[in-house]
Amino acid sequence: MNNTKKDDIKPFEVLLIENNPVDVDLTRMAFEDRALPYRLHVAKDGVEAMSFLHRKGPFADAPRPDLILLEIRIPGKSGLEVLAEIKGDVDFNQIPVVILTSSKTDRDIQRSYSLHANCYVVKPVDLDEYIGSVQRIEDFWLTHVKLPSL
């Protein structure tokens, strides 16, 4: 019998790079009351996301994410630029990056995979489907996949 309590498990660190407050709230809801402990960190644009990863400015104590959820349609530095930086940096390139976006264009899909996105998920419009999609991402990446410990 496993006596490990949820509070005894190191929480998964998830970085959500998203500028839409509604999608941030829906993602947060999707992670609530799940079996795994997690901490959801939010960066509202590409510059803030890279500051978080490099632990600069207000993010000096930021944890290393176990998983990154990335909207490619963000202001300033685009999500594709952020993806290219993450996957081109030896310190971050092993962190799984899930593109969670409203974009359905073949160009964005092909570009994301060419930049080594781990998967590409188009955000459902229906609220329940959106929450279900995020929960399936969580279930797959944080339960079934063996992530590198760095």
matplotlib code that plots the C-alpha trace (Angstrom):
import matplotlib.pyplot as plt

x = [0.0, 1.3, 1.3, 2.6, 0.4, -0.3, 1.4, 4.6, 5.1, 7.3, 4.8, 5.1, 6.1, 4.1, 4.8, 1.9, 2.8, -0.5, -1.8, -5.6, -6.8, -9.8, -7.6, -5.3, -8.3, -9.6, -6.2, -6.0, -9.4, -8.4, -5.4, -7.5, -8.6, -6.3, -4.5, -1.0, 0.3, 1.3, 2.2, 1.1, 3.2, 2.0, 4.0, 1.9, 4.3, 7.5, 9.8, 8.3, 8.6, 12.3, 12.9, 11.1, 13.3, 16.5, 15.5, 15.9, 14.3, 11.2, 11.7, 15.0, 13.6, 11.6, 11.6, 12.7, 9.4, 8.7, 6.3, 5.7, 2.3, 2.8, 0.3, 2.1, -0.1, 1.3, 2.4, 6.0, 8.3, 6.1, 5.5, 7.5, 10.4, 10.1, 10.0, 13.1, 15.0, 13.9, 14.7, 18.0, 19.2, 21.0, 19.7, 16.0, 15.8, 14.7, 11.7, 8.6, 6.8, 3.2, 1.8, -1.7, -3.0, -6.0, -4.1, -5.1, -2.9, -0.8, 2.1, 2.0, 1.7, 4.6, 6.8, 6.1, 7.2, 10.2, 11.3, 10.9, 7.6, 6.7, 3.0, 0.5, -3.0, -5.6, -7.7, -11.3, -13.9, -16.2, -15.3, -15.7, -13.7, -11.0, -10.7, -10.8, -8.0, -5.8, -6.5, -5.5, -2.3, -1.6, -2.4, -0.2, 2.8, 2.8, 1.6, 2.5, 5.6, 9.0, 10.5, 14.3, 15.3, 17.6]
y = [0.0, 3.4, 5.8, 8.8, 11.8, 14.4, 17.0, 14.9, 14.9, 17.6, 19.6, 19.7, 23.2, 24.2, 27.4, 28.8, 31.4, 33.0, 36.6, 35.9, 36.1, 33.9, 31.1, 31.5, 31.1, 28.1, 26.4, 27.1, 25.5, 22.4, 21.8, 22.3, 19.2, 16.9, 14.0, 15.5, 18.5, 21.3, 25.0, 26.9, 29.9, 32.4, 34.6, 37.0, 37.4, 36.1, 38.5, 37.7, 34.0, 34.2, 36.3, 33.5, 30.8, 32.8, 33.8, 37.5, 40.5, 39.5, 35.9, 35.5, 32.6, 31.0, 27.2, 25.3, 24.2, 20.5, 21.4, 24.5, 25.3, 27.9, 30.1, 31.1, 34.2, 36.4, 40.0, 41.2, 38.2, 35.7, 32.2, 30.7, 32.9, 31.8, 28.1, 28.6, 30.1, 27.3, 24.5, 26.2, 26.5, 23.5, 24.5, 24.3, 22.2, 19.1, 20.8, 19.6, 22.4, 21.8, 24.4, 25.2, 27.7, 29.2, 28.9, 26.2, 27.2, 24.6, 27.1, 27.5, 23.8, 23.0, 25.8, 24.6, 21.1, 22.2, 24.1, 20.9, 21.5, 18.3, 18.5, 20.9, 21.3, 23.7, 25.2, 24.0, 26.8, 24.9, 25.6, 22.0, 20.7, 23.2, 22.1, 18.4, 19.1, 20.7, 17.8, 15.3, 17.2, 17.2, 13.5, 12.5, 14.8, 14.6, 11.1, 8.8, 10.3, 9.9, 13.4, 14.0, 15.1, 18.0]
z = [0.0, -0.9, 2.0, 0.0, 0.5, -2.2, 0.0, 0.3, -3.5, -5.1, -7.2, -11.0, -12.2, -15.2, -17.1, -19.1, -21.6, -22.4, -22.7, -22.7, -19.0, -19.8, -21.1, -18.1, -15.8, -17.8, -17.7, -13.9, -13.5, -15.5, -13.1, -9.9, -8.0, -10.0, -8.5, -9.0, -7.1, -9.4, -9.4, -12.4, -13.3, -15.9, -18.3, -20.4, -23.3, -24.8, -23.0, -19.6, -20.4, -21.2, -18.1, -16.1, -17.6, -17.2, -13.6, -14.3, -12.5, -10.6, -11.5, -9.7, -7.6, -10.4, -10.5, -13.6, -15.4, -15.9, -18.7, -20.8, -22.3, -25.0, -27.0, -30.2, -30.7, -27.9, -28.0, -28.5, -28.9, -30.6, -29.3, -32.2, -31.3, -27.7, -28.9, -31.0, -28.1, -25.7, -28.1, -29.1, -25.5, -24.0, -20.6, -21.6, -24.7, -22.8, -21.2, -23.1, -24.9, -25.7, -28.1, -26.8, -29.3, -31.2, -34.5, -36.8, -39.8, -41.4, -41.5, -37.7, -37.2, -39.5, -38.1, -34.5, -35.2, -37.2, -34.1, -32.1, -30.3, -28.4, -29.6, -31.0, -29.6, -31.0, -28.2, -28.3, -28.3, -26.0, -22.3, -21.2, -24.1, -23.4, -19.8, -20.9, -23.4, -20.8, -18.4, -21.0, -21.6, -17.9, -17.6, -20.5, -19.8, -16.0, -15.4, -18.3, -19.7, -17.9, -17.9, -17.4, -14.0, -14.3]

ax = plt.figure().add_subplot(projection="3d")
ax.plot(x, y, z, "-o")
ax.set_aspect("equal")
plt.show()
